[in-house]
């Protein structure tokens, strides 16, 4: 049986950003650019707290335990006017943090105000219908990439809202994959935590590896000696580079598939880092990995823009 983290401590994003800024002043431009997005995500979480327009399906053990995520075949729930509200939050955050994208951000914000069919964008993103996304961008005369970027950020807020109930459906079921058991998205970071007794998940000094989903924010335990992307267990091809500034921060890389993800060792920390904020303080590790031509396991605004 695989462990899942189904409860999340409520933390203040603004306080986390201020703490990071104080600890890592060299990354001030990163915090200025993407801090507004992280704060917008927190506002979206608050906005959707009372949204109940969804029914999480029961997990079918034979399919789930073979690697089919819980929400893989779920129809998109009805967001109502909430999708428009979240979309406008995200568009405003892009305009605030990324001046180079401000014109495009203003255009899609205006489109969100005028469009009667904005939820068609959410549906197209949910179904991964690229042709429909292109058609909507053409109809609204906006940049397609920016539309998809803000649209997906907005859709993720609804996935985050569904995560806690989804986690309850699968908490006693086995999951061995490196992508999220809830939504199927790959992790944006890992957390090393103090270990329990399950030796299948241990490596040398002990400790558990928990992966954090870049989509819905779910966390699940995963083997420490396996690449989440390609599932390679060839120890000679799994390596990491440690942060020069903080020995509890590193980037894990796989030479079999050339993917990487950032990791924080929390075992000696007083408080576990907030995974909504912490990746911004690890951008220097993203840069080092990408300089060696590794690809991020999950694309995030701060590791691709």
C-alpha positions in Angstrom: 0.0 0.0 0.0 1.3 3.5 -0.9 1.0 6.4 1.5 -0.7 9.6 0.4 -0.8 13.0 1.9 -4.5 14.0 2.0 -4.4 17.0 4.3 -2.6 20.2 3.8 -1.6 22.8 6.4 -3.0 26.2 5.4 0.0 28.6 5.0 0.3 32.2 3.9 1.9 32.5 0.5 2.9 36.1 1.1 4.8 35.2 4.2 6.6 32.4 2.3 7.6 34.8 -0.5 8.9 37.4 1.9 11.0 34.7 3.7 12.4 33.5 0.4 13.2 37.0 -0.7 15.1 37.7 2.5 17.0 34.4 2.3 17.8 34.6 -1.4 18.1 38.3 -2.5 19.9 37.3 -5.7 16.6 35.8 -7.0 14.7 39.0 -6.5 13.8 39.2 -10.2 12.3 35.7 -10.0 10.1 36.6 -7.0 9.0 39.8 -8.7 8.1 38.0 -11.9 6.3 34.9 -10.5 5.3 35.9 -7.0 2.1 37.5 -8.4 1.2 34.2 -10.0 1.7 32.3 -6.8 -0.4 34.8 -4.9 -3.1 34.6 -7.6 -3.2 30.8 -7.1 -3.8 31.4 -3.4 -6.6 33.8 -4.1 -8.1 31.2 -6.5 -8.0 28.6 -3.8 -9.9 30.9 -1.5 -12.4 31.7 -4.3 -13.1 28.0 -4.9 -13.3 26.9 -1.3 -17.1 26.7 -1.5 -17.3 25.4 -5.1 -19.0 22.0 -5.1 -19.7 21.5 -8.8 -18.0 18.1 -9.1 -18.4 14.5 -8.2 -15.2 12.5 -7.8 -15.5 9.0 -9.3 -14.7 5.9 -7.2 -11.3 4.3 -8.1 -11.5 1.0 -9.9 -8.6 -0.9 -8.3 -7.5 -3.0 -11.3 -7.2 0.0 -13.6 -5.9 2.4 -11.0 -3.1 0.1 -9.8 -2.0 -0.5 -13.3 -1.3 3.3 -13.7 -4.6 4.9 -14.7 -5.1 8.1 -12.7 -8.3 8.6 -10.8 -9.5 11.6 -12.9 -8.3 10.2 -16.2 -11.8 9.5 -17.6 -13.8 12.0 -15.6 -15.8 14.6 -17.5 -14.9 18.2 -16.8 -17.0 19.5 -13.9 -19.2 22.6 -14.4 -17.2 25.7 -13.3 -20.0 28.2 -14.0 -18.8 31.8 -13.9 -16.0 30.9 -11.5 -13.7 30.0 -14.4 -14.0 33.5 -15.7 -13.2 34.9 -12.3 -10.1 32.7 -11.8 -9.0 33.4 -15.4 -9.1 37.2 -14.8 -7.0 36.7 -11.6 -4.3 34.8 -13.5 -4.3 37.2 -16.4 -3.8 40.1 -14.0 -0.9 38.3 -12.3 0.8 37.8 -15.7 0.4 41.5 -16.4 1.8 42.5 -13.0 4.8 40.1 -12.9 5.8 39.9 -16.6 5.9 43.3 -18.2 7.0 41.8 -21.5 3.8 39.9 -21.7 1.6 42.7 -20.4 0.0 43.6 -23.8 -1.0 40.0 -24.5 -2.2 39.6 -20.9 -4.4 42.7 -21.2 -5.8 41.3 -24.5 -6.9 38.0 -23.0 -8.3 39.7 -19.9 -10.5 41.8 -22.2 -11.5 38.7 -24.1 -12.4 37.0 -20.9 -14.7 39.9 -20.1 -16.4 39.8 -23.5 -16.6 36.1 -24.4 -19.8 34.3 -23.7 -18.1 30.9 -24.3 -15.0 31.2 -22.1 -15.8 27.8 -20.5 -15.2 26.3 -23.9 -11.5 27.1 -23.4 -11.6 25.2 -20.1 -13.2 22.2 -21.9 -10.7 22.3 -24.7 -7.8 22.3 -22.2 -9.3 19.5 -20.1 -9.8 17.4 -23.3 -6.4 18.5 -24.7 -8.0 19.7 -27.9 -5.4 21.9 -29.5 -7.4 22.7 -32.6 -10.2 24.1 -30.4 -7.8 26.2 -28.4 -6.5 27.6 -31.7 -10.0 28.3 -33.0 -10.9 30.2 -29.8 -7.7 32.3 -30.0 -8.6 33.2 -33.6 -12.2 34.0 -32.6 -11.1 36.3 -29.8 -8.1 37.7 -31.7 -5.6 36.9 -28.9 -2.2 35.1 -28.7 -2.8 31.4 -28.7 0.1 30.5 -26.4 -0.8 33.1 -23.9 -4.4 32.0 -23.9 -3.4 28.4 -23.3 -1.0 29.4 -20.6 -3.4 31.5 -18.6 -6.3 29.1 -19.3 -4.3 26.1 -17.9 -3.2 28.0 -14.8 -6.9 28.8 -14.2 -8.0 25.2 -14.8 -5.4 23.9 -12.4 -7.1 25.9 -9.6 -10.2 23.7 -10.0 -8.0 20.6 -10.0 -6.4 21.7 -6.7 -9.9 22.2 -5.2 -10.8 18.6 -6.1 -7.5 17.1 -4.8 -8.4 16.6 -1.1 -11.6 14.6 -1.9 -9.7 12.7 -4.6 -7.0 11.7 -2.2 -9.5 10.1 0.1 -10.7 7.9 -2.7 -7.2 6.4 -3.2 -5.6 6.5 0.2 -5.7 2.7 0.7 -4.7 1.8 -2.9 -1.3 1.0 -4.4 0.3 3.5 -6.8 3.8 2.9 -8.3 4.0 5.5 -11.0 6.0 8.8 -11.1 3.0 10.8 -12.4 0.2 11.9 -10.2 -2.3 9.3 -9.1 -5.1 11.9 -9.1 -4.7 13.9 -12.3 -1.8 12.2 -14.1 0.5 15.2 -14.2 4.3 14.9 -13.5 5.8 16.4 -10.3 7.4 19.8 -10.2 9.4 19.0 -7.1 10.2 16.3 -4.5 10.4 16.4 -0.7 12.6 14.1 1.3 11.0 13.3 4.6 11.9 11.2 7.6 11.3 7.6 6.9 8.9 5.0 8.3 9.4 1.3 8.1 8.7 0.6 4.4 12.2 -0.4 3.2 11.1 -0.5 -0.5 11.0 3.2 -0.4 14.4 3.8 1.4 17.9 4.4 0.1 21.1 4.3 2.0 20.6 6.8 4.8 16.8 6.3 4.9 14.1 8.8 4.3 11.1 8.9 2.1 10.7 10.7 -1.3 7.4 12.4 -1.7 6.5 13.8 -5.1 4.5 17.0 -5.5 2.1 17.2 -8.4 2.5 20.3 -10.6 -1.2 20.1 -11.6 -3.4 19.4 -8.6 -0.9 19.7 -5.8 -1.3 16.1 -4.6 1.7 14.5 -2.9 2.5 10.8 -3.0 5.4 8.6 -1.9 7.7 7.2 -4.6 10.9 5.1 -4.6 14.1 7.0 -4.1 16.1 4.9 -6.5 13.8 5.3 -9.5 13.3 8.0 -12.1 9.7 9.2 -12.0 9.7 9.9 -15.8 11.2 6.7 -17.3 11.2 4.4 -14.3 14.9 3.6 -14.7 16.5 2.1 -11.6 20.0 2.1 -13.1 21.9 3.7 -10.2 24.8 4.7 -12.5 22.4 6.9 -14.5 20.7 8.6 -11.5 22.6 11.5 -10.1 22.1 14.9 -8.4 23.7 18.3 -8.0 23.5 19.9 -4.7 22.9 23.6 -4.1 26.0 25.6 -3.3 24.0 27.8 -0.9 21.9 25.2 0.9 22.9 21.6 1.2 19.3 20.5 1.7 18.4 21.6 -1.8 19.4 19.7 -5.0 18.3 18.8 -8.5 17.9 15.1 -9.3 18.7 14.1 -12.9 18.3 10.9 -15.0 20.8 10.2 -17.7 18.5 7.6 -19.3 15.8 10.1 -20.2 17.6 13.4 -19.6 14.8 14.7 -17.3 15.2 16.4 -13.9 13.3 17.7 -10.9 14.2 19.8 -7.9 14.3 18.4 -4.4 14.3 19.7 -0.9 15.5 17.5 2.0 13.2 18.5 4.8 14.5 16.0 7.4 16.5 18.6 9.3 14.2 21.6 8.7 12.1 23.0 11.5 9.1 23.5 9.2 8.3 21.7 5.9 8.5 24.2 3.0 5.3 25.3 1.2 5.5 23.6 -2.2 3.5 26.4 -3.8 6.4 28.8 -3.0 9.5 26.7 -2.5 10.2 26.0 -6.3 10.8 29.8 -6.9 13.8 29.6 -4.6 15.2 26.6 -6.6 15.3 28.3 -10.0 19.1 28.4 -9.9 19.0 24.6 -9.8 16.6 24.6 -12.8 19.2 26.7 -14.7 22.1 24.5 -13.8 20.2 21.4 -15.0 19.0 23.0 -18.2 22.6 24.2 -18.9 23.5 20.6 -19.0 20.7 19.9 -21.4 18.3 18.2 -19.1 14.5 18.8 -19.4 12.2 19.6 -16.6 9.9 16.8 -15.6 7.0 19.2 -15.3 7.0 22.6 -17.1 6.2 25.5 -14.8 6.1 29.2 -15.5 9.5 29.7 -13.8 11.4 26.9 -15.6 10.2 27.6 -19.1 9.7 31.4 -19.5 
